[in-house]
Amino acid sequence: MKNLTIDIKNALSFLKTDDFDKYKELTKKADSELINKTGKGNDFLGWYDLPERISLKELSEIKDCATDLRKKSDVIVVIGIGGSYLGAKAVIEALSGQFDHLKQRPGNPLILFAGQNLSEDYMVELLEFLNDKKFSLIVISKSGTTTEPAVAFRILKQELEAKIGKKDASSRIIAITDESKGALRSMANQEGYKSFIIDDNIGGRYSVLSPVGLLPIACAGFNIEEILAGARDYMNHSNSAAFNENQVYQYAAIRHVLYNQNKTCEILANFDPRLNFLAEWWKQLYGESEGKENLGIFPASVSFTTDLHSMGQYIQEGLRNIFETVISVEKPKYELTVPKDEDNFDKLNFLVGKHLDYINKMAELGTMIAHVDGRVPNIKITIPQINEYYLGQLIYFFEKACAISGYLLGINPFDQPGVEEYKRNMFALLDKPGFEEETKKIKDRLK
């Protein structure tokens, strides 16, 4: 099997060779800190060797659980926020047909998500949709007390219990949580829910290759062994390849040279809408890992060619603090050519017989040339096709490159202290017990 590839020549052209070459040793040093667990946040490195460490027994349990839920359910609702849902949703959307949600088939449940927002309308509409459906729940939370998923689980659990009874409901609720502590662990033990463990040393945004991502993906009917095989093969390649062949090192290095030249915003672009949610996962991974201590590259995303008709103008001629990383897919899943039209009113007969993917590739190439000419450095990551194996590679590529990037910045890429700020304010405004002093302060501030 081939590996994903990276082409950085259209970024290197903006740099001095010496600026890039000095990162040969810096990236290797950062990787050694990961391997030897000597860097910041080294108690959250469980993801690093996860693709080969996850046991056959655990995989078998995940697959068996998914098979059972698929038989019982028209709909499976995955409840989680941040890394507890983004990775699974990214993979499921990338692998699904783009109109599969409109043609549900028996034995192939629809995977929906909840607990990723606090919208009252979203929850009411979800409940209305589930009213005449057989549904199951996968609730994902280390603590079980994170507000968004905890509220969603409370509502959906009560709805399920009211519909089929508490005993039967317990067989349709799966908890993915801490091994021994937390509210969700206590509830799972008391109610007899089937459960899977989130290891203490794996943070949410690095958890897609654990049961957090694998169970929902398996419930959607996709091959989780192939995902892990792609991640495992790429892990081994990235651990052995020299700098000139190590795409992880090169990506981390080129990003930081550009950052040091005030390219403070990275735009992840794709030319296939199936990858739109992969970009959302990537944004959380890099934004939450790098954005701290007043440092970090701001991650943004676009879907081309759609966004060329909205964001294209800014990318071409706006503030020159941006660079672009394009995920390119060599081979589409299907084939379709442009037919001939005798009237040729649209003047497109010059495209007769050409594959839509060929036209898309020319749009991709033309866009890259235009943006480079507009002084936007361009990095191109190519995967042979969108399937489980290459998504596994891409996930591990981004995870490891993100960790190395964080070490190059000199920060801990595995914590997220800033996320707690909004929670403290929200709890104070909601008069949560224990926040009385904060409640008084924030309400006085709002007078």
C-alpha positions in Angstrom: 0.0 0.0 0.0 1.1 3.5 -0.7 1.6 6.2 1.9 0.1 9.7 1.7 2.5 12.2 0.3 3.3 15.8 0.9 4.5 18.5 -1.6 6.0 21.6 0.0 7.8 23.1 -3.0 5.2 25.9 -3.3 5.8 26.8 0.3 9.6 26.4 0.2 9.8 28.9 -2.6 8.8 31.6 0.0 11.6 30.7 2.3 15.4 30.7 2.7 16.7 27.1 2.5 18.7 27.6 5.8 15.5 28.5 7.6 13.9 25.2 6.7 17.0 23.0 7.1 17.6 23.9 10.7 14.3 22.1 11.5 15.8 18.8 10.6 17.3 18.4 14.1 14.5 20.3 15.9 11.7 18.0 14.6 13.8 14.9 15.4 14.4 16.3 18.9 10.7 17.0 19.4 9.8 13.4 18.2 12.4 11.9 20.7 10.6 13.8 23.5 7.4 12.1 22.4 9.0 8.7 22.2 10.9 9.0 25.5 8.0 10.9 27.2 10.3 13.8 28.4 8.3 16.7 26.9 5.5 18.8 28.2 2.2 16.9 28.8 4.0 13.5 28.6 1.2 12.0 30.7 -1.1 12.3 27.7 0.8 10.3 25.1 -1.4 7.2 25.0 -2.4 8.0 21.4 1.3 7.8 20.2 1.4 4.0 19.9 -2.3 3.3 20.1 -2.7 1.9 16.6 -0.5 -1.1 17.5 -1.3 -1.2 21.2 -5.1 -1.7 21.0 -5.8 -5.3 21.6 -7.6 -7.8 19.4 -9.9 -8.5 22.4 -10.9 -4.9 22.6 -11.4 -4.6 18.9 -13.6 -7.8 19.0 -15.7 -6.3 21.8 -16.2 -3.0 19.9 -17.3 -4.9 16.7 -19.6 -7.2 18.7 -21.2 -4.2 20.4 -21.6 -2.4 17.1 -23.2 -5.5 15.5 -25.7 -5.7 18.4 -26.6 -2.0 18.3 -27.0 -2.2 14.5 -29.6 -5.0 14.9 -31.5 -3.1 17.5 -31.6 0.4 16.1 -32.9 2.5 13.3 -30.9 5.4 14.7 -27.8 5.5 17.0 -27.3 8.9 18.7 -23.7 9.6 19.7 -23.6 12.0 22.6 -20.4 14.0 23.1 -18.6 17.2 22.5 -15.2 18.2 21.0 -13.0 15.2 20.5 -15.7 12.9 21.8 -17.6 13.3 18.6 -15.6 15.2 16.0 -13.3 12.4 14.9 -16.1 9.8 14.5 -18.3 12.3 12.6 -15.3 13.2 10.3 -14.6 9.6 9.4 -18.3 8.6 9.0 -19.0 11.6 6.7 -15.9 10.9 4.7 -16.8 7.3 4.1 -20.6 7.6 3.6 -22.4 8.3 0.4 -23.3 12.0 0.4 -27.0 11.2 0.2 -27.1 8.1 2.4 -29.0 9.9 5.1 -31.9 10.1 2.7 -32.1 6.4 1.8 -31.9 4.6 5.1 -31.7 0.8 4.7 -32.7 -1.9 7.3 -29.7 -3.0 9.3 -27.8 0.1 8.5 -28.7 2.6 11.2 -28.4 6.4 10.8 -25.7 7.9 13.0 -26.7 11.2 14.6 -25.0 13.4 17.1 -26.1 15.2 20.2 -24.5 16.9 23.2 -22.3 19.1 21.0 -24.5 22.1 21.5 -27.0 23.6 23.9 -29.6 24.6 21.3 -33.2 23.9 22.5 -34.5 23.8 19.0 -31.9 21.2 18.0 -32.9 18.9 20.9 -36.7 19.3 20.3 -36.3 18.5 16.6 -34.1 15.5 17.4 -36.7 14.2 19.8 -39.4 14.6 17.2 -37.3 12.7 14.7 -36.7 9.9 17.1 -40.3 9.6 18.1 -41.2 6.7 15.8 -37.7 5.3 15.6 -35.9 2.5 17.4 -32.9 4.3 18.8 -29.8 3.6 20.9 -27.4 5.9 22.7 -23.6 6.0 22.8 -22.6 8.5 25.5 -19.0 9.6 25.6 -17.5 11.6 28.5 -14.6 11.0 30.9 -16.4 12.8 33.7 -20.0 12.5 32.9 -20.6 16.1 34.1 -19.6 18.2 31.0 -22.6 20.3 30.6 -23.5 19.9 26.9 -23.4 16.1 26.7 -24.7 15.6 30.3 -27.8 17.6 29.6 -28.4 15.8 26.2 -27.9 12.4 27.8 -30.3 13.2 30.6 -33.0 14.2 28.1 -32.4 11.3 25.7 -32.0 8.7 28.4 -35.4 9.6 29.9 -37.0 9.6 26.4 -35.6 6.1 25.8 -36.7 4.8 29.2 -40.2 6.2 28.8 -40.4 4.6 25.4 -39.2 1.0 26.1 -38.8 0.8 29.9 -35.7 1.2 32.0 -34.5 -2.4 31.7 -34.6 -2.6 27.9 -33.2 0.9 27.7 -30.1 -0.1 29.6 -29.3 -2.6 26.8 -29.3 0.2 24.3 -27.1 2.6 26.2 -23.3 2.3 25.8 -21.0 4.4 28.0 -17.5 5.3 27.0 -15.9 6.8 30.0 -13.2 6.6 32.7 -12.2 3.2 34.0 -13.0 3.9 37.7 -14.1 7.4 38.5 -16.6 10.0 37.4 -20.4 10.4 37.3 -20.8 8.5 34.0 -18.8 5.5 35.4 -20.9 5.4 38.5 -24.1 5.6 36.4 -22.9 2.8 34.1 -22.0 0.6 37.0 -25.4 1.2 38.7 -27.5 0.8 35.6 -25.6 -2.0 34.0 -24.6 -0.2 30.8 -22.1 -1.9 28.5 -19.0 0.3 28.7 -15.6 1.0 27.1 -12.7 2.8 28.7 -11.2 6.2 27.8 -7.6 5.8 28.9 -6.4 8.5 31.3 -3.4 9.2 29.0 -5.5 10.0 25.9 -7.0 13.4 25.5 -10.3 13.9 23.7 -8.9 15.4 20.5 -6.4 12.5 20.2 -9.0 9.8 20.8 -10.5 9.0 17.4 -8.4 5.7 17.2 -9.7 4.6 20.6 -13.2 3.3 21.3 -14.4 6.9 21.4 -14.2 7.0 17.6 -14.0 3.3 16.7 -17.4 2.3 18.2 -19.5 4.9 16.3 -17.5 4.2 13.1 -18.2 0.5 13.4 -21.9 1.2 14.1 -22.0 3.1 10.8 -20.8 -0.1 9.1 -17.2 0.8 8.3 -14.0 -1.3 8.7 -12.2 -0.2 11.9 -9.4 -2.7 11.4 -8.5 -1.0 8.1 -8.5 2.4 9.8 -6.1 1.1 12.5 -4.0 -0.6 9.8 -3.5 2.6 8.0 -2.6 4.5 11.2 -0.3 1.7 12.3 1.6 1.5 8.9 1.9 5.3 8.9 3.1 5.3 12.5 5.9 2.9 11.7 6.8 4.9 8.6 7.0 8.2 10.5 9.1 6.6 13.2 11.8 5.3 10.8 11.9 7.8 7.8 14.7 10.4 7.6 13.7 14.0 7.4 13.6 14.2 3.6 11.1 11.3 3.5 9.2 12.1 6.7 6.1 14.0 5.9 5.3 14.6 9.5 8.6 16.3 10.2 8.3 18.3 6.9 4.7 19.5 7.7 5.6 20.5 11.2 8.7 22.3 10.1 7.3 24.2 7.1 4.4 25.4 9.3 6.8 26.9 11.9 9.1 28.5 9.4 6.0 30.2 7.8 4.7 31.1 11.3 8.0 32.8 12.1 7.5 34.9 8.9 4.1 36.1 10.3 2.0 33.6 8.4 -0.3 33.2 11.4 -3.3 31.6 9.8 -3.4 28.2 8.1 -6.3 27.4 5.8 -7.1 23.7 5.2 -8.7 23.2 1.8 -10.2 20.3 0.1 -11.8 19.7 -3.3 -14.2 16.9 -2.1 -17.1 17.8 0.2 -16.8 14.4 2.0 -13.8 15.9 3.8 -15.6 18.9 5.2 -15.9 17.5 8.6 -12.4 16.2 8.6 -11.5 19.9 8.5 -13.6 20.5 11.6 -11.7 17.7 13.5 -8.4 19.2 12.2 -9.4 22.6 13.5 -10.1 21.4 17.0 -6.9 19.3 17.0 -4.6 22.2 16.0 -6.6 25.1 17.6 -6.9 23.5 21.0 -3.3 22.1 20.9 -1.4 25.2 19.7 -3.5 28.1 20.7 -2.1 29.0 24.1 0.3 31.4 25.8 -0.6 34.0 23.1 1.0 31.7 20.5 -0.1 29.4 17.7 -1.3 29.3 14.1 -5.0 30.0 13.7 -6.7 27.0 11.9 -9.4 27.8 9.3 -10.9 25.7 6.5 -12.6 26.0 3.1 -14.2 23.6 0.7 -13.4 24.2 -2.9 -14.5 24.9 -5.5 -17.6 26.0 -3.5 -15.7 28.5 -1.3 -13.7 29.9 -4.3 -17.0 31.8 -4.9 -17.0 33.2 -1.4 -13.6 33.1 0.4 -11.6 33.0 -2.8 -11.3 36.7 -3.1 -9.9 37.1 0.4 -7.4 34.3 -0.1 -6.2 35.8 -3.4 -5.9 39.4 -2.3 -6.6 39.8 1.4 -4.2 40.3 4.3 -1.0 38.2 3.6 -0.8 36.5 6.9 -2.1 33.2 5.5 -0.9 29.9 4.1 -2.8 27.1 2.6 -2.7 23.3 3.0 -4.7 21.3 0.4 -5.8 17.8 0.9 -5.9 16.2 -2.6 -7.5 12.9 -3.4 -6.0 11.0 -6.4 -8.9 8.8 -7.3 -12.6 9.3 -6.9 -15.0 6.6 -6.0 -17.1 6.8 -9.2 -16.7 7.9 -12.8 -18.8 10.4 -14.7 -18.0 12.3 -17.9 -19.5 15.5 -19.5 -22.1 14.6 -22.2 -22.3 16.4 -25.6 -25.1 19.0 -26.1 -25.9 19.7 -29.7 -27.0 23.3 -29.0 -24.0 24.1 -26.8 -25.6 27.1 -25.3 -23.3 26.9 -22.3 -20.2 26.7 -24.6 -19.0 23.6 -22.7 -18.6 21.2 -25.5 -14.9 21.5 -25.2 -15.3 19.4 -22.1 -17.2 16.6 -23.8 -15.9 13.2 -22.6 -13.8 14.6 -19.8 -14.3 13.2 -16.3 -15.6 15.6 -13.7 -12.7 14.6 -11.5 -10.3 15.7 -14.2 -12.0 19.1 -14.4 -11.9 19.3 -10.6 -8.2 18.5 -10.6 -7.6 21.3 -13.1 -9.5 23.6 -10.8 -7.3 22.4 -8.0 -4.1 23.1 -9.9 -5.3 26.4 -11.3 -6.3 27.5 -7.7 -2.9 26.6 -6.4 -1.1 28.5 -9.1 -3.3 31.5 -8.5 -2.8 31.5 -4.8 0.9 31.1 -5.0 1.0 33.9 -7.5 -1.0 35.9 -4.9 1.8 35.2 -2.3 0.0 32.5 -0.4 2.4 29.6 0.4 0.9 26.2 -0.5 1.3 22.8 1.0 -0.3 19.8 -0.8 -1.1 16.5 1.0 -2.2 13.8 -1.3 -4.0 10.6 -0.4 -4.6 7.9 -3.1 -8.4 7.7 -2.3 -10.9 8.2 0.5 -11.2 4.9 2.3 -10.6 3.5 5.8 -6.9 2.8 5.3 -5.9 6.2 4.0 -8.1 8.0 6.5 -6.3 6.1 9.2 -3.0 7.4 7.7 -4.2 10.9 7.5 -5.5 11.0 11.1 -2.2 9.7 12.5 -0.2 12.1 10.3 -2.1 15.1 11.6 -2.0 13.9 15.2 1.8 13.4 15.3 2.5 16.5 13.3 0.4 18.5 15.8 2.3 17.1 18.8 5.6 18.0 17.2 4.3 21.4 16.2 3.4 22.1 19.8 6.8 21.2 21.0 8.4 23.4 18.4 6.3 26.2 19.8 7.5 25.4 23.3 4.0 24.8 24.7 2.1 21.8 26.0 0.0 20.5 23.1 -2.1 18.2 25.2 -3.8 20.6 27.7 -6.6 23.2 27.1 -6.7 25.5 30.1 -8.5 28.3 28.2 -11.5 26.1 27.6 -12.4 26.3 31.3 -12.9 30.0 31.2 -16.3 30.0 29.5 -17.5 27.1 31.8 -16.7 29.1 35.0 -18.7 32.1 33.6 -21.6 29.9 32.5 -21.8 28.1 35.8 -21.7 31.4 37.7 -24.5 32.8 35.5 -26.6 29.7 36.0 -26.2 29.9 39.9 -24.5 26.6 40.1 -23.9 25.6 43.8 -20.3 26.3 44.8 -20.0 29.3 42.5 -21.7 31.8 44.7 -18.7 34.2 44.8 -18.3 34.1 41.0 -22.0 34.5 40.5 -22.0 37.7 42.6 -18.9 39.1 40.7 -20.2 38.4 37.2 -23.7 39.7 37.9 -22.3 42.9 39.4 -20.2 43.2 36.3 -23.3 43.0 34.1 -25.3 45.7 35.9 
